[in-house]
Amino acid sequence: MSGKKNKKLVDEAARERIRTDLEKTLLVEAAAGTGKTTSLVDRMMALLGSGLCRVETLAAVTFTRKAAGELRSRFRLEIERELKEAKGDEAGRLTLALSNLERCFIGTIHSFCARLLRERPVEAGVNVEFVKIDEELDARIREKAWDEFVARLYAAGAPLLDELDGLGLKTGDLAGAFVDQFASYPDVHEWPVEEVELPDLGQVARRLSEYVSHMERLILTFPAERGSDKLMAAYERVARVFRQTPPDRAREVMDLLMRFRSNVRLTQSNWPGGKPQGKEEGGNWKDFCEYVKPIIARWRAKRYGVVIDVLKKAKNIYDRMRGEGGMLNFQDLLMKAGNLLRDRPHVRKYFRKRFTHILVDEFQDTDPIQAEMMLFLAAKNPKETDWTKCAPVPGSLFIVGDPKQSIYRFRRADIVTYNHVKKIIEESGGEVLKLSSNFRTVEPVADFVNAVFESELPREANDYSPEYVPLVAARPDAQEEGPAGVETLAVPKENTNASDIARYDAALIARKIRDCIDSGCDVRRTSGRDAEGAKPGAAPGDFMIVTWRKARLNYYADALRELGIPCRVTGGSTLNEVPELDLFSLCVRAVTEPENPVALVAVLRSELFGISDAALYAFRRAGGKFNYAAPVPGACTGEGMDFIRDAFTRLKKYAEWFSRRPMISAAEKTAGDLGLFAMAAAAPDSSIAAGSFAKTFELLRAARGEITTVAELADYLEKLAGAGEIHDGLPAREPGEDVVSVMNLHQAKGLEAPFVFLADPSGKKKYPVSLHVDRAEGEIRGYLAIHAPGWGYQVVGDLIACPLNWADSFEKTEEEFKEAEEKRLMYVAATRAGMSLTISQRGYRNGLNPWKFFEPYLGDCPDTEDPGKQEAPEIEKTVLRSASVNKAVSEIEKRWQEILEPTYEIVSARKRLAGAVHAELPAAPDDEEGRGIAWGSAIHALLEARMENPDSDLMPIAESALRENELSISLAKDAVETVDRAVNSEIWKRAAASGRRFAEIPYHVSLPEGVHKIERGVIDLVFREEKGWVIVDYKTDSVTEKNAARRAEEYAPQLAAYAEAWERAVDEPVVETGIYFTSMDKYVKLEQ
């Protein structure tokens, strides 16, 4: 039996090689529960202990931040444990590693790329202050870019609009393709478009006319009652539309042809002529559908070329927006870092020394750009620019993954990429090891998993799927008590809709968990969980509920909370469903649009003000206007009028706050004044309601770069309230780790629990394939299938544009990948359980159940028992006393004081270097008109603008800069002339002629004389010439020919500090520094 102790593991030899074969590149294929994290830690410890690398030259790349945190914690604990017994050199190395652990990179691939780019921004060609943006903000920027693109088309009356109209397309049909797909694949080199000729339209129209004439003769005989037959109605629709269709207009003819679909329901016996006629007409319809199929395919391909052109133009705006904002999305980080390593051999060599050993976790989830970057970094040859030819330095790369858990194709992760890297490793002298000893799962569950997937996954790997490696249950299990194995949870067939099915399912699961906890059910945990001090009996943290979709996660959370079971929902939409968010959205919309009576009445009738319809009617009859900015007439008296006056007064106050305060600050103050925070805190589920509502304002802060007006704020709040952007809730009071985990399947990856429920047996849908990326050759090519937006219960609409051979080639290929990945998803679901796996099945239409996949293998599995009615445990009431409240307030104030106490000091180069050469540096610059620092700031802004865009109109920029610095705009002409003089100077011409130049570059340097001091400065202009870098500082001081050199010399220490900082940043010499005095158009070169 696999549960016996001290049994030798079947993969012990492979595990030993992980610890000892340190100078060989290894790819470890570790099946579920076989200890991937342990393998990584073992390898890291062996590398440190052997002296092959230092902790600061070690980099471990994980898939999630949570995994990085766990790996860092395990690594530290293992160092501390081994240090207790280590001796000699090994003890010295481990001691040093422990003291320098923070210098070891352990994090996500995106964090790793950001670190490379921040170290070498100049060579990477990125803004030195670039901002890393997450997927949600990136999606908002894509939407904004699309909206701007469409607005520009209409504003310019672009011919492209007529072209789209001639093809029967609207810009709204293409928004989803741009936002969700096209703009997300920057690594695609080409979106091939084939020239397509349409068939003779006259011939098509004649054939159509003949068939419609036949339809019209039959329509007169159709009965009123047709039962389930839909073909007769289709005949009527086609005939009716044909009468309105000009036969020479391609758009109208093609729109009609696209109504011919072969899947129309036919009931032959309901036709006037009975089954023979029904059969004949069904054949006629099918034949005509086959006739129009290639014609429609050509029409879609004709559209496709125009669509790709539109998407490319929109992407230019999206790229510009990110560039202007100094923003890098996740793909930018990967591509910029990859390009840096590919194109700059000296940089690659530098980072090769910085990171001698790279370990990668969850490699099956790695997308092609990540793989490319890792191979560049580990390559023997720093000059090789083709990543597929990069042979890793032996032992430099250690990769752990499980191709059977590759489930992120929709996020660009690709089993093809995994197989490609595997091949590179094997061909370059590396080796693939396989781990199959499972320490998570008890034998009955492992046997079930093997029975399923030995049948469903291939025995030999192919292009779409890896081979199946059976699990070998290897956990030592002395405890034999407690339930173990696989059960079925059967939802009775009386429950027919998805909501009823999920509620039944959720209630039964909640009762099972409550009963298991209350009865002290024995739990067989992994040794790791027992080592963490978990109690013997079942606890909430021993349970995990996994669903296929996110839609009904809250049903399960509600059922658990009703029985007093703490839970944490991941991947749900709790925040979007908080009532306070909806109310706040109503209020902000009303504040934004004072003349919108609908918005105002909506907020007045809501719980915020609770004004009755009778009072609102009386207000209107008395001459009142539904505009809070208008005065309330004196004739408005009686019941409810004072409430209306109070509401108007509040709304005016909120409008004033939004006009005078920073927007997010005004939003928070408004929500507080409305009592929405208190309202959320008083809700039945107060912690999740209050925390989720508070999280709304953190989302607003994160989006503040994209939300610049109150109207945009109102739009975003409506989007959140309407679940246009899904967000998890957040408890105000952290429930701790001992909670039931409730999540959708993709979120469950990498997690485990003794008891796992595969729940919510609804939501199985077939989504059409819409993207294919071909990476087989050097040039990466992308192909799209564009669908119209869905409506009602339709997730997507009709296929409207695609390449000519889409269905027979690209779609077919992607369907095979999709089918293989769905099986791997089921493998992930089944391998989360350590002790008990419960799979929900439904009595009514089980074909809609995503877990139906397991149905053929559940024959011998018992049904789960319903423990009957359960009660939530009584909660001891907390009595609040004024003394306790005062004490808490005092402690909060004390913590704030501690937080506000500065822990470091920012100093400028000017301040630090005062007295370095002279008694002090010059005072703040003053021009001959006495305009001081403000004038200098405005001139700096104009010089930066001119350097970035030589052809820009400086006058509006000057006026804006002067206003910002509280100077009169009458000085704009002076300012522009000052900059024009600078542009014509020799030093400016040198900068303009250089290949690489940067303006207004900020820097931060930790000062060696004190760990709590950071020097901060801004380099006005830096450019590279043949011998090295040149740094120029602009000064607006009033100087003369006599004192210019002396004044410049006084700034020499400041320029020396800039040069030192720049050399540290780019690892290249600064060969010249100088001061440019704008007032007299003079450049003074300083002595180096």
N, C-alpha and C positions, 0 to 999 in steps of 0.2 A: 504494500500500500504506500501511496505517496506521502501519507501523513506521518510515517515513522521518522524518528530522529536519526541523524548521523548517516543517512543514506547518501552515497556519493551522487553528486549531480551529474546528469547526462552531458552537460556542457561545461564541466569543471575545467577541462583543458583549455577551452576558449576563454574562460574567465581568468585563468592563470596567465594566458598570453596578454590579456589586457593590462595586467600588472607588471609584466616582465619584458615583453617584446616592444621596447620603447623606441627603437630606432626603425620601426616599420610603420608606414601609413596603414591605418586600419579603418574599415567600415564595419561597424557592429550592427547586425540586424537583430534587434532585440524584440521579441514578441511581447504582447501585453503582459504586464505584471512580472516581467523577468528582471527588473531592477536596472532600468536605464540610468537613473540618477546615481545609483551605487557604482555602476561601471564608470561613469564620468569622474566621480570622486576618487575611485581607486586609481584611475589613470593619472589624475592630477597629483595625488599623493606620491605615486611612484616617480613621476617626473621630478617633483621637488626633492624627494628623498635621495634620488640618484645623482642629483646635481646637474642634470641635463638642462634644466632651466631654472630661472628665479621666478618668484611669484609675480613680479611686475612684468615679466615677458610672457606670461601665460594669459590666454584669452579664452573664455568659455562663452559661447553664444547660445542663447536659449530662445524658445519660441514666444514665451510670455514673460512679463515682469514678475508674475507670481512664481513661475518656475525658476527665474533668476534668483529671487529671494530665498527660495528653498535650497537651491544649490549652494549659494553663498553660506547659508547657515550650516548646512551639512559639511561643507568644506572646512569651515572654522572649527566645528566640533571634532572633526576627524584629525585636524592638525593638533588640537589640544590633547586629544586622546593619545595619539602616537608620541607626542612630545614627552609624555610621562615616562615612557619606556625607552625613548631614543637615547643614543650615546654618541659621543665623538662628533665627527663632521656632520652626521645626519641630524643630531640634536641642534647643532649650530645653524644648519640650514633651515630647520623647521622653526626655530626661535626667530630667525630673521624673517621668515615668511609670515609668521603670526603678527609680528610688529608692523609689517608692510602690507597686510592683507588688503587694505583699501586701495592699493595701487594695482591690484589684480582686476582686470576687466571681467566682470560676470554680468551679462545683461543681454538685451535683445539685439538682433541684427541691426535694427534701425538706430539704436543707441550707439552701437559700435561704429556704424557709418558716420553718425554725427560727430563722434570723437575724432575720427580720421579727418573729417572736413574742417573741424574747428582747429585742429593742429596745423593744417596746411591749406587754409582758405584761398590763398593767392594762387597757388598752382592748380587748385580745383576750380577756380573761376567762380567762386560763390561769394556772396555778400558776407563780410566778416561778422556781421551781426545777424546772420540768418536765423529765422524762426522756424522751428520744427512744428508742423501742423498735423493734427490727428485726422482720422478718416472723416469724422463728422464735419469738421470745419472745412476740410478739402471738398466735401460734397456740396457744402453751401457755396463755396467759391465757384465750383463748376456750374451750379444753378445760376448764380449771379452773372457769370460770364455768358451763359446761354441767353439770359434775358437781355443783357447789353447787346449781344450780337443781333438778336431779333429786332430790338428797338432801333438799332442802326440801319438795318435793312429797310424798315418801314419809314424811318426818317428820311432816308436817301431815295426812297422809291426805287430800290435796287431792281434791276432786270431779273435777278435771281428769283424774286418773288413771283414774277410772271411765269418763269420757267417751272417753278414748283407747282403753280396753279394749273399750268397746262398738263402736268403729269398727275393731277388729282391729289396733290400732297399739300399739307399744311405744316407750318413750322412746329406746331404743337405735337404733330405725329413723330417728330424726330428728337424731341427733348430728352426722352428716356434713353435713347440710344447714345446720345452724347454724354449725358451725366453719368449713366451707369456703366457704360462700356468703352466707347471710343476714347474718351479722355483719360481712361484708367490704364491704357496700354501704351505708354510713351516709348517703350522699347521696340514696338513694332515698326520696322523700317518702311514697310510698304503695305498699302491697302489696295491690292490690284483691282483694276476696273477693266472690263472687257467691252469693246465696241459692239453694240448690238443693233441689228436691223430688225424692224418690225415686219411681220408678213403683210401682204396686200390687204389693206383695210377694207377695200370694196368687196373682195371675195369673202372676207370674214362676215361683213355686214349682210351679204346676200344669203349665206348659209344660216345666219342667225334669223334673218327675216323669214326664211322658209320654215324653220322650226317653230317660230312664234306663231306663224299663220296656222300651223297644225295645232298648236296649243289653243288658239282662240276658237277654233272649231269645236274642240272638246270641252272648253270651259262652259259653254252653254248647256252642257248635259250634266255638269257636276251636281251631285246632291248637296243639300244643305248640311246634312249630318254625315261626317266623314270618318268618325271614330278616331283611331290613332294615326291615320294616314296624313302625311305632311306634304306629299308630292303634289297633290292637287292645289294646295295653297301656294306652293312654289311656282306652279304654272301660272297662277293668277298674278303673282307679284311680278314675274318676268314679263308677262304680256303688258301689264300696266306700265312698267318702267320703259319698256321698248317704245311705247307710243310717244314718250317724251324724249327719246334719245335721237339726236341728229346722227345719221349714219356715217357722216364724214368727220365727226369729231372723235379722235382717238380716245380722249379721256372718258367721255360718256360711254362709248362702246365697250371699253375695257372695264369700266365700273360695272356694267351689266354682265359682262362675261364672268366677272369674279363672283357673281351670285350663283354660278353653277357649281354646286358641291355634291360630291358623290355620296355623302353620308346622310342624305335626306331619307327620313323614314317612309317606307312604302308598305301599305297594307293592301295587297292585291284584291282581296275579296270585297273591299269597299268601293271599288271603281264601278262606274255605271255598267260597264260590260263584263263585270265580274273578274275572276282571276286571269283569264286569258288577256283581257285588255290591260289589267294592272301589270301583268308580267311584261307585256309588250312595251307599255309606256315607261316602265322602270328601265328596260333595256335601252329605249331611245334616250332617256335622260343620262344614263351611264355612258352611252356612246358619245353623246355631245360633250359630256364632262371630259372624256378622254381627248376629244378633238380640241377643246379650248385649253387643255392643260399646258401644252408647249407654247401656246400663244401668250397665256398669262405669265409663264416663266420668262418669256422674252420681255414682256411689259415690266415685270418686276426688276429684271436686269437693267432695262433702260432707265428706270427710276434710280437704280442703285448708284450709277455713275454720278448723277446729280447730288444724291444724298451724301456720298463720300466727300464731294467738293464742299458741300455746306458744312459738314462736320469738321473738315480741315480748317476752314475759315474761322469757325467758332473756337477751335482749339488755339488759334493764334491769340485770341483775346484772353483765354484762360491762362496761357503761358505768360502773357504780358502782366496779368493781374498778380500772379505769384511772384514774378520777377520784380515788379515795382514795390511789392510789399516785403521783399526779402524773405519770402516764404518757401520752404522746401517740404513737399509732402513725402510720404514714405517711399514712393518710387523715385522721386528726385534724389533722396538720400542715397539709395542704392545705386542709381545710375551715375550720380556725380562721383561717389566713392569708387565705383568700378572703373569709370573713365580716368580718374586720377591715377589709379594703380596701373591701368593699361598703358596710358600715354606718357607717364612720367617715370622712367626707369629708376631715377635717383630717389624719387619718393617711395617707390615700391621697395627699393633696397633699404631705405631708412626704416620703413615700417616692418620689413622682414626682420630687422634687428630688434625693433621694439617688441614684436610679438613673434617669438620663435616657435611657439607651440599653440595651435588653435584647436579647440574642441567644440564640436557643434552637436547640439541636442535636437531631437525631433526633425532630423534632416528630411524625412519624407514630406514635411510641410514647407520645404524651402522652394522658393520660386526661382526661375532661371537666372535672374540678375544676381540673386544672393549666391547661387552656386558659382557663377562667373567671378564674383568678387573674392570669394574664399580661395578659389584656385589661383587667381592672380597673386594673392597675398602669400600663398604657400609655395609658389612656383620656384623651381630650381633656377630657371633662366629669367632674370628680371627684365629682359628685353622682349620676351615672347608676348605678342599682342593678340593672339588667338587663344581664348581661354580653353578651347577644346584640346589644345596641344600643350597645356601647362601641366607638366609632371611635377607633383609635389615633392619637396625635399623629404627624404625618408624620415618618418616619425614626426613630421611637423604638423600633420593633420590627423585628427582622431574624430570620427563621425559616428554618431549613434542614431539609428532610426528604425522604423518598422514600416516597410512598404505596404503592409496590410492595413495600416492606419492612415494612409494617404487619402484625406477627405476634403482637401481645400482647393480643388481645381477651380472653383468659382473665385478664389482669391489668388489665382495664378500658380498655386502649387501644382506640380505636374509629375506624375509617375514616370513620364518620359525623361524628364530632367534627372530624376533620381537614378534611373537606369543608365543614363549617359555618364553621370559622375562615377557610378559604380564601375563602369567599364574603364574609365580613365584611371581609376585607382588600381584596378587589377592589372592593366596593361603597363603601368609605370612601376610595378614591383610591389604594390601594396597587396592587401589581402582582405577578404570578407569573412567575418566570423558570425556564427549564428548562435543566439541564446534562446532556449525554449523552456528552461526550468522556471515555472511560474510560482512566485511566493505570495501571490494575492488570493488565488482562487482555490476553494476546496475541491476535492476530486469529483463529486457529482456534477458540479457546475462546469468544471473543465471537460468532463466527458461529454456533456451536452454541447458545449462549444465545438469540440472536435467533431462530433457527429454531424453538426450542421455544416461547418465550413470545409470539412474534407469533401463534402458533396458539392458545395457551392463555389469554392475557389479552385483554380486549376492545380494540378500536381506539378506542372512545369510552368515557369513564368512565361508570359507573353507580353505584347506591347501594351496591353490594357490592364493587366493584373499580375501581381507576384504569385509565386507558388505558395501553397499553404504549408506552414510548419506547425505540426500539432503541439499543443500545450502539454507540458508534463507537470502535473501538480506536485510541487516540491516543498510546500510550507510545512514545517513541523507543527502538528496539531495534537496536543495531548488531550484537549477537551473534545469530547464526542457528543456532549449534550447540546440541545438547541436545534432549531430547524436548519436544514441545509438542503440545497438542491434547487430545482426549478419548479415553479408553480404557474398555473394559468389563472388570471382574474377574468371571469366571464361576465360581461355586461349583458343583462337580459335583452331579448329582442324587442321588448315593449318600449325601450328607449331608442328613438329613431333619429332624432336630430343631434348634431354634434355637441350642442350645449348640454342637452340632457344626458348624453352619454358621458361627457367629461365630468359633469357634476356627480353622477352615480359613481364613476370611477374614483374621483377625488375623495368622496365621502367614505367609501369603503377602505381606501388606502389610509386615510387619516385615522379611521377606527382601528385598523390593524396596527398602526404605529403606536397609537395611544395605549392599546392593550398590551403590546410588546414591552413598552416602557414601564407601565404600571405593574405588570406581572414579573418584572425583573428577568425577562427572557435572557438566557445565557447567549453570549456573542462570541463567535470565533473571529477574533481580530488578527490582523497581521502583527508580527512581533514589534514592528515600529510603533503601532498605535498603543499596544500594551506598554511599551517602554515609555510612552508619553504620560503614563499615569491614568489611563482611562479606567473607569470603574467596571467591575465585572458584569453588571447588568446592562441591558440595552439603554442607550441614551440617544437623544435626537441626532447627534452627530454621526450615528451609525447608519443613517438612512439617506438614500438619494432617490429622488423622483426625476426621471428623464422623459421628456416628450420629444416628438418629432418636430413640432412647430412651436413657435413662441405664443401663438394667439391665445391659448387658454391656460397659461402658467398660473395666472392669478386665481383660477378656480381651485387649484391645489393649495396655494398659499392660504386662501380664505378658509378652506376646509380644515387645514392644520391649525390655523389661529383660533378657529371656533372651538377646538378642543384643547386650546392652551399649549400647543406645541410650537416652539420657536422655529422659524425657518428663514432661509435666505434665498431670494429669487434672483437668478442670474439670467440675463437675456430676455427679460420680460418688459412690460410697458407700464409698470406701476406708477411711475412719475406722471405719465401722460393721463392717467385716470384719476389723479388727485382732484377733487372738486374745487379746491381753492385755486388751482391753476386756471381752471375754466372761468371762475369768477374774476380773477385778476386780469385775464385776457379781455373779458367784457369791459372792465373798467378802463383799461389803457386804450382800447379802441374808442370808447366814448370820449375820453380826454383828448385823444388825437384828432377827432372829427367832431367839433362842437356843433356843427350844422347838420350832422347826420342824425335825424330823429329816431331812426330804427336802432342805432347803437345806443342812443341815450335811453330810450324806453326799455331796451333789453336790460341795461344795468340797473335802472330804477326799479324794475319789477323783480330783479334777482334777490337772493338772500342778503346781498350787501346792503340794500336800502329797504327792501320789503314793502314797497309802496303798492297799494292795491290798484286794480284796474278802475274801480269806482273813483278813487282819488285822482288818478291820471285823467280820467274822462272829465271830472269836474274842473280840473286845472285847465284843460283845453277849452272847455265851454266858457270859462271865465276870462279868456283872452290870453292865456299863457302860451308861450312858445317852447317847443321842445328843443331848446338851445340853452345850455347852461350858462353861456356868456351873456344871454339876454336877461334883463331884470324881470323878476316875478311881479306881475301886476298886483296892485293893492287890492283889487277885487277878489283875489284868490284867498278866500278865507274858509274856515271850516275844517272838518276832519281830514288830516293827511297833508294839508298845505304846509305846515311847519316842517314836516319831514322832507317835502320837496325842496323848500328853501335851504334846509340843512344839506341836502344832497348837492344842490347847485353850488353852494358855498364850498363844499369839500372838493368838488370837481374843479372849480376855479383854482383852489389852492394847489391841487395836484398839477394842474397845467402850469402854474407859476413855478412850482418846484422843477418840473421838467425843463422849463425855459432858463432857469438860473443855475441848476446844479448839474454835476456830471450825471449822465443818463441812468447808469446802474444805481448810483446813490439815490437818485430821485425815485427810481422804481422800488427800491427796498423801503424807503421812507413812506411811500404811498401804501405799500402792502402792509406795513406796520400800522399805519393810521387807520386802515380799513379793518384791522383786527384779524387779518388772514393767518398770520403766524399763530396767534392764540387759538383761532378757530381750528386750525389743523392739529394743534397740540391737544385740543379737547375732543378730537374725533375718537370713535371706538378703537381704531388701530392707530393711536396717537403717534407712536414712534415713527412708523413708516410714513404717515401722512405729513408730519412736521418735517422730517428729514428730507422727504422728496420735494416738498415745496421749497425748502431752503436750497436744495440742489439746483432748482430752477435758476436761482440768481448766480450760482457758479457757472452754469451754462451760458448765461447772459454775459458774464465777464469773459469767458473763453471766446465768445463770438463778438466781442466789442469792436474788433477791427472790421467786421463786416456789417455791424449794425450802427449806422451813423446818425439816424434820425429816429424820432419817437414813432413815426409811422412804420419804419422798418422793425422797431421793437414790437409794435402791436402785431405786425405780420408774423414775426417769429414766435411770439406767444401763442397766436392762433394755430400756428403749425404744430407747436408742442401739444397744445390742448386737443388738437384734432388727430394726434398720433401720426403727423406727417414726418416726424423724426422721432424714432423710438428710443426711450431711455429707461433703464432700470430705476427702481426706487432706491432710496437710501435711508436706513433707519437713523433717527436722531440719536438714539441710544444704542450703542453697539451691542448686539446680542451675544457676542463671543463666538467661539468656534463650535460650540456644542449646539448646532442647529441642523435641521433637516435641509439638505441642499435640493433646491428645485430649479431645474434648468432645461434648456433644449439640448439636443444631442451634440451639436457642435461645441457647446460650452462645456460638456462633460469630458471632453478629450483630456486625458492625462490624470483624471480624478478616479477615485475609487471609494467604495463603502461596503461594509458587510452585507447590508440589505439594499438591493436596487430594484426599483419598480420601473418598467418600461410602460409608461402611462399614456393617457389620452389617445385612445384607439380611433382617431379621426384625422382628416387632413391630408390623406394620401392623394396627391394630384400629379398630373403629368404636365410638366412645363415644357414648352417648345425650346429647342436649342436655338441660341441666338448669336453664338460666337464660335469661331474656330481660329486658332493661331497655329501656324505651321512653322516649327522650329527645326525642321529636318535638315535644312541647308543653311548656308552662312547668312543669307538674308532672311530676316524674320518677317513673315507675311501674315496679315490679319484679314479675316472675312466676317462680315456681319449679316445677320438676318434681322431686318427692321420690322417690328410689329406695331400696329396702331395701339394707342392706349386702351386698356381694358375698361369695361363699364359693368356696373352691377356686380354680379358674382364672378365675372370674367377677370382673371388676373392680367391677361394680355389680350389684345385684339387680333385682328387678322394680319397675316403676313403681307406687307405692302412693298417691300423691296429686298432684294438679295442677289448674289451672283447667279449667273445662268445655271451653273451645275451644282447649286447648293444642295438640293435634296438628294441627289445621287452620290455626292462625294462628301462634302464637308459635314452635312447634317448626319449622314450615316455613321461617319467616323466618330463624331461627338456623342452620338447615342450609345455607341459601344463603350466609350470612356465613361459615360454617365451611368450606364447599367453596372459596370464593374465597380465604380465608386460607391454606388448605393449598397452593394454587397459589403464593401469595406466599412461603410457606416454601420451596418448591422453588426459587424464584427466588433467595432468599437463599443456599441451599445451592450452587447452580450458579455464583454470582458471587463465591465466596470465592477461587477459584483464579486465580493470575496466569499460570501457564505450562502446567500439566498438571492435568486433572481426570479422576479414575478413579472410575467408578460401579459398585458391586457389584450383580450380578444372581445369582439362584439357579436351579439347574436343577429343583429340586423345589418345586412350588407357589409360583411367583413372585408370585402374587397377594397373598401375605402380606408381600411386600417393599415397604417404603415408597418405595424408589427405583424401583419398577416404573413410576412416573409417566414416567420418561425412556425406557422401553423402546422405544416407537414411533420414537424419534429416534436410536437407537443402531445402526441397521442398518449404516452405513458406518464405524463406529468399530471399530478393531482391539481384539482381546483383549490384555490385559496379559500380558507374558511372565514366567514364573516363572524367576528367576535361579538356582534350585537351592539346595542347602544352603549356609548361611552360618554363620560362626563369630563369636562375640563377641571383640573384641580383648582381648589379655592385659592385665591391670591390674598395674602395678608394685606390689609389696607394700611396705607402710610398716612400718618397724621402729621400735617405740616404745622409747625409752631413758628411764631414770629422770630424767636431767637435763632432757630435753625436757618430761616430765610436770610436773616441779617448776616449770619456767619458765612453762608454760601456767597452772598454778595460781596462780603469783605474778601473772601478767598479769591473770587473772580477778579476783583480789582488788584489784588496782590499779584496774581498771575499776569495780568496785563502789564503791570509795572516791570515785572521780570522780562516779559517779552520785549518791551520797548527799550530795555537797557541795551545800548549798542555793544556788540561783541567784536566789532572791528572798526577801523577808521579808514575812510577814503581820503586820500591826499592827492593833490594835483602835482604834476612835475614842477610847475612854477613854485608852489608852496614848499615842496621838499627841497628844492635846490636853491632857495633863497639864501644868499650868503656863501654859496659854493665858490663863486669867483669874486663877487663884489659884496658889499654889505647887504644889498637886497636887489631883487630883480626889479625891472621897471614897474611902475604902478600900472593900473589898468589903462589900456591904450586910450588916448584922447586925440581926436583930430582937431584941426585948426578951428572948427566951429564949436568945439567942446561937446561933441555928441557922444563920446565915451563908448562904453561896452556895447550899448544897444546898436550903435552904428556899425561897430565891428561885427556883431552877430549877423546883421542884415547883409553886409558885404560878403561874409563867409558863405551865407546861404546862396547868394547869387553866383559866386565863383563856383560853388559845387554844382549848381544847376547848369552853368555854362560848360563845365568840364564834361558832365554826363550827356548833355545834349547841345552841341555847338550851334544848332540852328533854331533853338527855342527863342520865343519872344520874351525878353526879360522884363518888359514893363509891368505886366500883370503880376509876375513873380516878385518884382521889386515892391510893388504896392502892398502885396500880401505880407512880405517879410518885414516891411516897415510898420505895418499895423501890428503884427505879432510882437514887435519889439517896442511898441508904444511910441513910434515916431511919426511925424507928419508925412502923408503920402506926397506932399509937395517936394520931398527930397528924392522922389523916385528917379527923376532925370539925372540928378547928381550921382546917384548910386549906379545907374546903368552906365554912365560915362566912365566912372571909376573902374568898373569891370571891363569895359571896352578897352581901356588903356592897358589893363592887365593882359587881356587876350592878345594884344599886339606886341607884348614884351617878348624878349628872346627866351626867357625861362619857360614861358607858356608854350612857345613854339617848340621848344625841346620836348616838353611833356606831350604835346599833341602828336609829335612825330614818333614817340616811343610806342612800342608794341603793347606794353602793359602799363596802365596808369590807374590810380585810385584816388578818390577825393573824400575828405572828411572820414578818415578811418579811426574809429575809437579803439583803445586798447586798455587792458587791465593787467597789472603786473604785481605779483606778491613781492613785497620788499624784504630783502634778507635781514635787515636790522630788526625786524619785529614781525612776528607771525600775525599780529592783529592790524597790520597796515597794508593797504592796497593802493598802489599808485594808479591813477586814472588819467588819461589824456586823449586828445584827438589830433591826429596828424592831418594837416590841411591838404597836402598834396604829396604823393609819392609816385615815382615812375622809374622804370628800369631802362638803362642804357647798356651799351655793350660791356662796360667794365663793372657795372653794378647798379645799385639803387641810389636815387637822388631824392632827398626829403626837403620840401619847401614849406615854410610857415608864413602865412600872410599876417601882416601887421598894418593896422590903420593909424598908427601913431603919426603925429605931426613931426617930421624930421626935415633936416636940411642936408645939403651936400657935406657940410662940415661935420655934423654929428651923426650921420647915418651909420658909418662904420662902428663908432663907439656904441651906439644903441644896439646895433646888430650883435656886437660882441657880448653885450649884457644878456642876450637871449641864448648864448652859446650852450650853457649847461642844459637848458630846456631841450634844445635840438639834439644834444648828445643823448639825453634820456630817450627821446623818440627813436633815435638811430639804434640804441641798444635794444629797445623793445621790438623794433622791426626785424632786426637780425635774429633775435630769438624766435620770432614767429615764422620767418621764411627760410632760415638757415642759409642766407646769402648775404654778402657784404653790402653795407651802405658806404658809397665812395664819396658822397658829397652831401652837405647840408647847407642851407642858406635861408636868409630872410628876404621876403619881398614886401617892400613898403608901398602900399597902394596909393598913398597920398602923393608920392612923387615919382611913381612908376620906376622904382629902383630895386634891383636884386643885388644883395650883398652875400657873396659866398663866404662861408665860415671856414676857419682852419680846422682840419680833421685831427 
